[in-house]
Amino acid sequence: MGVTITKKELVNRIAEKTGVTKVVTKDIIQSFLDEIIEELGKGNRLEFREFGVFEVKSRAPRRAQNPRTLEKVEVPAKKVVKFKVGRLMKERVKALGMAEQKAPIATDGAMQAETSVGETGNPATRRPSPLPPSAVHEDRGSREQQREAGESGV
């Protein structure tokens, strides 16, 4: 996994590369971010070639369920910002994922293989089920039985 890079760190890097003062660099970066927010606030689409596209999308109202109480809840329609990854970023992240799968990561003197990004088998990223474990296993068993019945032609 990578580390978190702050705006301050980016300002320092860009100021060093360009020879511009940190104050001016910070003002430019903040102005850039402010313009992105302003345009998205107007509902406009922002396209940065090779990087990606920001756009505002509408989400329809829906009915959801509180996982703790299992109570049905109405979720109103809303606007959300969507980011679609550009080609260059997609390639870089894909290359990073390939490198992580090949290289084991050492922690506390032990070698452990790191799972790929977004893999659902990682217990740290899984949400606990609101159902008791017995209900989860019973449900899984019935799905497996249905699958087997479908394969055998029954």
Secondary structure, DSSP 8 states (H G I E B T S, - for coil): ------HHHHHHHHHHHH---HHHHHHHHHHHHHHHHHHHHTT--EEETTTEEEEEEEE--EEEE-TTT--EEEE--EEEEEEEE-HHHHHHHHHHHHHHHHS-EEETTEEE----TT-TT-TTT----SS-HHHHHHHHHHHHHHHHHHHHT-
